[in-house]
């Protein structure tokens, strides 16, 4: 016996062993049916980081490691993520141009028992990214579709905007052509919910011009390089933001615009009419007063212009 040890009898050792065996064992954490290795073919829709490689869930990493194949919008970016976490799963391409052709192939593999993970180049698949045709095909074929939630530029901006966002509408990318983009924005002019858009940085000035014209000079937030080293969020009125990004920016941006004021009824119409009549009585042209009144009342210039013509000619 070494110094410091206390002698124990065989009887004491038997008592200690019995006490240990009687302690309740902690049950293993439950595993969702869809995540079990013995499950039939499954499609996992997996959210991946939008910039910072640390923004990925433990469950997402496990799924990416255990599936048979990863269908990726950008195989190069996905392999960077997988290598960073020591994952060697097979990766196949799944992007817009081949989505309709590749979806049936993957569905057939899942019907044969394969487990497939769908990822976009950043964020959550299916939200302004490929995924619709594969998910729809899997559902039609009776394949289980399992969400693995995580990073999203939309929720990142909504949660940090500092604007009323208890209700919001996601519009994604608007048409690139100016006429179609302006028409869509005009259709949203009376929408009381906050509006979330995605836009290419080079088109941002033109988008803001159209938004200012169609929606009026509202509060807005522009977010770029989210979760990355040069993350930036610009806040202000649409007119102020337009001036701040006059030369455009690099990459893709997320834009959140405050919803239309819900008091746009008779009182506001009367206020608008009064402002227009005052400007007309002061000798200002319809074109000149439209921009000034729109800025002061938060209306769209087009709305003010049409109303001013009606009042002047009526």
C-alpha positions as CSV (number, residue, x, y, z in Angstrom):
1,X,0.0,0.0,0.0
2,X,1.3,3.4,-0.9
3,X,1.5,6.3,1.5
4,X,-1.7,8.3,1.7
5,X,-4.0,5.4,0.7
6,X,-6.7,4.1,3.0
7,X,-7.1,0.4,3.4
8,X,-10.5,-0.9,2.3
9,X,-12.0,-4.3,3.0
10,X,-13.6,-6.6,0.3
11,X,-16.9,-5.8,1.9
12,X,-16.4,-2.0,1.4
13,X,-15.4,-2.5,-2.2
14,X,-18.5,-4.6,-2.9
15,X,-20.7,-1.8,-1.4
16,X,-19.0,0.9,-3.6
17,X,-19.5,-1.2,-6.7
18,X,-23.2,-1.8,-6.0
19,X,-23.8,1.9,-5.4
20,X,-22.1,2.8,-8.7
21,X,-24.2,0.2,-10.6
22,X,-27.4,1.6,-9.1
23,X,-26.8,5.2,-10.4
24,X,-29.1,6.1,-13.3
25,X,-27.3,6.4,-16.6
26,X,-27.8,9.5,-18.7
27,X,-29.7,8.6,-21.9
28,X,-28.1,9.4,-25.2
29,X,-29.5,12.5,-26.9
30,X,-32.4,11.7,-29.3
31,X,-31.6,11.7,-33.0
32,X,-34.3,12.9,-35.4
33,X,-35.7,10.1,-37.6
34,X,-34.6,12.0,-40.7
35,X,-31.0,12.2,-39.3
36,X,-30.6,8.5,-38.6
37,X,-28.1,6.6,-40.7
38,X,-30.5,3.8,-41.4
39,X,-33.1,6.1,-42.8
40,X,-34.2,5.8,-46.4
41,X,-33.2,8.4,-49.0
42,X,-33.3,11.9,-47.6
43,X,-32.7,15.4,-49.0
44,X,-31.2,17.8,-46.4
45,X,-31.5,21.5,-47.2
46,X,-28.4,22.9,-45.4
47,X,-27.7,26.5,-44.6
48,X,-24.0,27.5,-44.9
49,X,-22.1,30.6,-43.8
50,X,-22.6,33.8,-45.7
51,X,-19.0,34.9,-45.1
52,X,-17.5,33.8,-41.8
53,X,-16.7,30.1,-41.9
54,X,-17.5,29.8,-38.2
55,X,-21.2,30.6,-38.9
56,X,-22.1,27.0,-39.4
57,X,-24.1,24.8,-37.0
58,X,-22.8,21.6,-35.5
59,X,-25.7,19.7,-37.0
60,X,-24.9,21.1,-40.5
61,X,-21.3,19.8,-40.2
62,X,-22.5,16.4,-39.1
63,X,-25.0,16.1,-41.9
64,X,-22.4,17.3,-44.5
65,X,-20.0,14.7,-43.2
66,X,-22.5,11.8,-43.2
67,X,-24.4,12.2,-46.4
68,X,-23.5,10.4,-49.6
69,X,-23.2,13.5,-51.7
70,X,-23.3,17.3,-51.4
71,X,-25.1,19.1,-54.3
72,X,-23.5,22.6,-54.4
73,X,-24.3,25.8,-56.2
74,X,-20.5,26.6,-56.2
75,X,-18.4,23.5,-55.8
76,X,-15.2,25.6,-55.2
77,X,-16.7,27.6,-52.3
78,X,-18.3,24.5,-50.8
79,X,-15.0,22.6,-50.9
80,X,-13.4,25.5,-49.0
81,X,-16.0,25.1,-46.2
82,X,-15.6,21.3,-46.2
83,X,-11.8,21.4,-46.0
84,X,-11.9,23.9,-43.2
85,X,-13.8,21.3,-41.1
86,X,-12.1,18.2,-42.3
87,X,-15.0,16.9,-44.4
88,X,-14.3,14.8,-47.5
89,X,-17.8,14.1,-48.8
90,X,-18.3,13.9,-52.6
91,X,-19.4,17.2,-54.1
92,X,-21.4,17.6,-57.3
93,X,-22.5,20.8,-59.0
94,X,-26.0,22.1,-58.8
95,X,-26.5,25.6,-60.2
96,X,-29.1,27.5,-62.2
97,X,-28.0,26.5,-65.6
98,X,-28.1,22.7,-64.9
99,X,-30.8,22.6,-62.1
100,X,-33.6,21.2,-64.2
101,X,-31.3,18.4,-65.6
102,X,-29.5,17.6,-62.4
103,X,-32.6,17.5,-60.1
104,X,-34.1,14.3,-61.6
105,X,-30.7,12.5,-61.3
106,X,-30.4,13.4,-57.6
107,X,-34.0,12.4,-56.9
108,X,-33.4,9.0,-58.5
109,X,-30.4,8.5,-56.3
110,X,-32.4,9.4,-53.2
111,X,-35.2,7.0,-54.2
112,X,-32.5,4.3,-54.3
113,X,-31.6,5.2,-50.7
114,X,-28.9,7.9,-51.0
115,X,-28.7,10.8,-48.6
116,X,-28.1,14.2,-50.4
117,X,-27.3,17.6,-48.9
118,X,-28.2,20.7,-50.9
119,X,-26.2,23.8,-50.3
120,X,-25.9,27.2,-52.0
121,X,-22.8,29.2,-52.3
122,X,-23.8,31.1,-49.1
123,X,-26.8,31.2,-46.9
124,X,-29.9,29.1,-47.2
125,X,-30.7,27.2,-50.5
126,X,-33.9,28.2,-52.3
127,X,-33.9,31.8,-51.0
128,X,-32.8,33.6,-54.2
129,X,-30.6,30.6,-54.9
130,X,-31.1,27.2,-56.7
131,X,-33.1,24.6,-54.9
132,X,-36.8,24.8,-55.9
133,X,-36.7,22.1,-58.6
134,X,-34.8,19.6,-56.4
135,X,-37.1,20.1,-53.4
136,X,-40.2,19.9,-55.5
137,X,-38.9,16.8,-57.2
138,X,-38.1,15.1,-53.9
139,X,-41.5,15.9,-52.5
140,X,-43.2,14.6,-55.6
141,X,-41.2,11.3,-55.3
142,X,-42.0,10.8,-51.7
143,X,-38.5,11.6,-50.5
144,X,-38.2,13.1,-47.0
145,X,-37.0,16.8,-47.2
146,X,-35.3,18.0,-44.0
147,X,-34.3,21.6,-43.3
148,X,-31.0,22.2,-41.5
149,X,-31.3,25.9,-40.7
150,X,-28.6,28.5,-40.2
151,X,-27.1,31.6,-41.7
152,X,-29.2,33.9,-43.9
153,X,-28.4,37.4,-45.1
154,X,-32.1,38.3,-44.8
155,X,-32.5,37.5,-41.1
156,X,-29.1,39.1,-40.4
157,X,-30.2,42.4,-41.8
158,X,-33.7,42.3,-40.5
159,X,-32.5,41.7,-36.9
160,X,-30.0,44.5,-37.0
161,X,-31.8,47.1,-39.1
162,X,-33.2,49.2,-36.2
163,X,-36.4,49.8,-38.2
164,X,-40.0,48.4,-37.6
165,X,-39.6,44.8,-39.0
166,X,-42.1,42.8,-37.0
167,X,-43.6,42.2,-40.4
168,X,-41.6,42.2,-43.6
169,X,-41.7,41.0,-47.2
170,X,-38.8,39.5,-49.0
171,X,-38.6,40.6,-52.7
172,X,-35.1,39.2,-53.5
173,X,-33.6,40.4,-56.8
174,X,-35.8,42.7,-58.8
175,X,-35.7,42.6,-62.6
176,X,-32.4,43.9,-64.0
177,X,-34.1,45.9,-66.7
178,X,-35.0,49.4,-65.6
179,X,-38.6,49.5,-66.8
180,X,-39.6,46.2,-65.2
181,X,-37.7,47.1,-62.0
182,X,-39.5,50.4,-61.7
183,X,-42.9,48.8,-62.3
184,X,-42.3,46.3,-59.5
185,X,-41.3,49.0,-57.1
186,X,-44.4,51.0,-58.0
187,X,-46.6,48.0,-57.2
188,X,-45.0,47.9,-53.7
189,X,-45.5,51.6,-52.9
190,X,-48.5,51.0,-50.6
191,X,-47.1,47.9,-48.9
192,X,-47.1,48.5,-45.1
193,X,-44.5,45.8,-44.4
194,X,-40.8,46.5,-44.5
195,X,-39.3,45.4,-47.8
196,X,-36.1,43.4,-48.2
197,X,-34.3,43.3,-51.5
198,X,-31.1,41.8,-52.9
199,X,-29.1,43.7,-55.5
200,X,-25.8,43.6,-57.3
201,X,-23.5,46.3,-56.1
202,X,-23.0,47.8,-59.6
203,X,-26.8,48.3,-60.0
204,X,-27.3,49.7,-56.6
205,X,-27.4,53.4,-57.6
206,X,-30.0,52.7,-60.3
207,X,-32.0,50.6,-57.8
208,X,-32.0,53.4,-55.3
209,X,-33.0,56.0,-57.9
210,X,-36.0,53.8,-58.8
211,X,-36.9,53.1,-55.2
212,X,-36.8,56.8,-54.3
213,X,-39.0,57.6,-57.2
214,X,-41.5,54.8,-56.5
215,X,-41.6,54.6,-52.7
216,X,-40.7,58.1,-51.6
217,X,-37.8,59.1,-49.3
218,X,-38.1,56.4,-46.6
219,X,-35.7,55.2,-44.0
220,X,-33.6,52.3,-45.3
221,X,-30.5,50.1,-44.5
222,X,-27.9,48.9,-47.0
223,X,-25.8,45.9,-45.8
224,X,-22.7,44.6,-47.6
225,X,-19.9,42.1,-46.8
226,X,-22.0,40.7,-43.9
227,X,-20.0,38.7,-41.4
228,X,-16.8,39.4,-43.3
229,X,-13.8,41.6,-42.4
230,X,-15.1,44.7,-44.1
231,X,-18.8,44.3,-43.0
232,X,-20.7,47.6,-43.5
233,X,-24.2,48.8,-42.8
234,X,-25.3,52.1,-44.1
235,X,-28.4,53.7,-42.6
236,X,-30.4,56.8,-43.6
237,X,-33.1,58.0,-46.0
238,X,-33.1,56.7,-49.5
239,X,-31.9,60.0,-50.8
240,X,-29.0,60.0,-48.4
241,X,-28.0,56.5,-49.2
242,X,-28.2,57.2,-52.9
243,X,-25.7,60.0,-52.5
244,X,-23.4,57.8,-50.3
245,X,-23.1,55.0,-53.0
246,X,-23.1,57.2,-56.1
247,X,-20.2,55.2,-57.6
248,X,-21.7,51.8,-56.8
249,X,-20.2,49.2,-54.5
250,X,-18.6,45.7,-55.0
251,X,-20.4,42.4,-54.5
252,X,-24.0,41.8,-53.6
253,X,-25.9,43.9,-51.1
254,X,-29.0,43.5,-49.0
255,X,-31.4,46.5,-48.8
256,X,-34.2,46.9,-46.3
257,X,-36.7,49.7,-46.8
258,X,-39.2,50.8,-44.3
259,X,-42.8,50.0,-45.1
260,X,-45.4,52.6,-46.2
261,X,-47.0,54.6,-43.4
262,X,-50.4,53.1,-42.6
263,X,-52.0,56.5,-42.3
264,X,-52.2,57.0,-46.1
265,X,-55.9,57.7,-46.1
266,X,-58.0,60.8,-46.5
267,X,-56.0,62.9,-44.1
268,X,-52.7,62.2,-45.9
269,X,-54.3,62.8,-49.3
270,X,-55.6,66.1,-48.0
271,X,-52.2,67.0,-46.7
272,X,-50.7,66.1,-50.1
273,X,-53.3,68.1,-52.0
274,X,-52.7,71.1,-49.7
275,X,-48.9,71.0,-50.3
276,X,-49.4,70.7,-54.0
277,X,-51.8,73.6,-54.2
278,X,-49.5,75.8,-52.1
279,X,-46.6,75.1,-54.5
280,X,-48.8,75.7,-57.6
281,X,-50.0,79.0,-56.1
282,X,-46.4,80.0,-55.5
283,X,-45.8,79.6,-59.2
284,X,-43.7,76.4,-59.1
285,X,-43.9,74.0,-62.0
286,X,-45.3,70.5,-61.6
287,X,-42.0,68.9,-62.3
288,X,-40.2,71.2,-59.8
289,X,-42.7,70.8,-56.9
290,X,-43.0,67.0,-57.3
291,X,-39.5,66.3,-56.0
292,X,-39.8,68.8,-53.1
293,X,-43.2,67.6,-51.9
294,X,-42.3,64.0,-52.3
295,X,-39.2,64.5,-50.1
296,X,-41.1,66.4,-47.4
297,X,-44.1,64.0,-47.2
298,X,-42.3,60.7,-47.9
299,X,-44.4,60.1,-51.1
300,X,-43.1,58.9,-54.4
301,X,-42.3,61.6,-57.0
302,X,-44.5,59.8,-59.5
303,X,-47.5,59.9,-57.2
304,X,-47.0,63.6,-56.5
305,X,-46.5,64.4,-60.2
306,X,-49.7,62.6,-61.2
307,X,-51.7,64.3,-58.4
308,X,-50.3,67.7,-59.3
309,X,-51.3,67.4,-62.9
310,X,-54.8,66.4,-61.8
311,X,-55.1,69.4,-59.5
312,X,-53.6,71.9,-62.0
313,X,-55.8,70.7,-64.9
314,X,-58.9,70.1,-62.8
